[in-house]
């Protein structure tokens, strides 16, 4: 078995792993990163094929249980109404993402103080601001500064993406109601930036960007990280982390791309496998000294799983929307209902993202609103009233942390290397249910105020578990948290977690911008305290 | 005895026999009939797409073998003639019964009929998308007048301080 040693071993080459690898290597650290997936070839993404829509149902489905690629591992999703979605590759789930790039609000870091529920984070928006800004520069954000839903931000790297007819129609509705709306911060170049072209509005960003206008970390952070000497090993599946007699982690055992067992040693280990992969590996790595898994004296590894409950409401109009033009997930957003309003029957809030159109096969199969078009004599007329006539409001709500929502190790299901699969136990709280009902009504209101003749879709959408948060939460108290404010395990001082697992609360926005800002913040701590990490 | 090869029309059929092709064409024209400038799915030749999909999987071959057979048998037993000879209304009603009695087969039939039809270049062209994939051409979009944001700005800060 080959062995080697580095300063830092990072597990996972996705959103947070890439940012950390670059940051540490840029400061001269010797970094190794392992990912069980491989490099994507942008030229082979389905958007160059006529049958691109069908790939979304098969090899480019967001759910690993449907996709079943060699680098996927099965997940037991029988006990959750929201299916977890993720992707293993250099770039991780940013390969499939729609590149929504909002930040958490300042109030999201003070939920206990402001709203009397959940907990406060041990970090603040203000402390993360320099890292948000740095991350924006590397990922490249299209948008417009001046959004009154946020403290001031610097000028975005490129101008807002074009709205297209769908958003322009809905702007009328938002204006009529006097509700907040703003061009979405999106990690897609609207013009050439940082050696990557501007978007050519082809539509299905979730199937990968062949021209690299969309920021996935394989085309943003990784080239920079590699040029600074990071040793990135792909198709290397970690089986467990190793613990020495001193109780510190000292590396990991992994299967390399030929299936040979290998060992990577390091002074510091960083977990970047996100809200399902990280607790899974920490629990699998249990040993004599840590019989309940690593970093788990609190018993909270795997617990407090938070998704963002999603529902999708589509309004149908009597004119062509040309929704096939432009990045399908991103145009404008509304934070009208973000902050808590005690007059409502729920705490916390939700956001709207105005989504563009979808392809004809998807519309026929039910569209984002999941209402299948019947076959037979009525099909043509119904299809004509729906295809290229719909604008979808995607409602994302804030989940609150609950210990019963959790990841555990499944008792029988394993991956192709015999490593125990994760099991998801999740249920929607009453607060979330009330919130989503309110969101459905508000979305319908703005669609009708925009002139929609018909509105459809009122269910919690299942295949929306993109955001995997909370399962190794940050905190000051080791009894009620897994890591401290610098992502450092309370139990094992050279073990860090930098991904969505460390989130204390979920906010009501897509998490990647904040995940990466936290990863850079934690990397900065590691760089400034390298000499003392093992003290 | 003259043996007709599966490739008599130039296509290498993987699963559907000559008789089954005729039934499938009629079934597809019932599921997605012509209208609004679009051809019927059978007429358009989507049977070929289904043949390829079915032919790739033993489970699908089994499912469609039984499923197509059930359509033929139901038609002959209840209405005394083959499915292709029925009138449009009888075809629709018969398929509705099949849908109720054999939901797994029917669900797969609809899934692949819709997929094959709505990714066909002829259909994409009529729908205004062009007979092409999204890349490498993409689409053109104009940039926007952002003056309407003044109303939002005028409202002022909507985030909570901490």
Interface residues (C-beta under 8 A of the other chain):
Chain A: X45 X47 X48 X49 X50 X51 X52 X53 X54 X57 X105 X106 X107 X109 X110 X113 X114 X124 X125 X144 X146 X148 X149 X150 X151 X159 X160 X162 X163 X164 X168 X171 X175 X178 X180 X181 X182 X183 X199 X200 X201 X202 X203 X204 X210 X211 X320 X322 X324 X325 X326 X335 X336 X338 X339 X359 X360 X361 X363 X364 X365 X375 X376 X377 X379 X380 X381 X383 X384 X387 X388
Chain B: X30 X31 X32 X33 X35 X36 X38 X88 X92 X95 X96 X110 X111 X113 X114 X115 X117 X118 X119 X121 X123 X124 X127 X128 X129 X131 X132 X133 X134 X135 X136 X137 X138 X139 X140 X141 X142 X143 X144 X146 X148 X149 X151 X152 X153 X155 X156 X157 X158 X159 X160 X161 X162
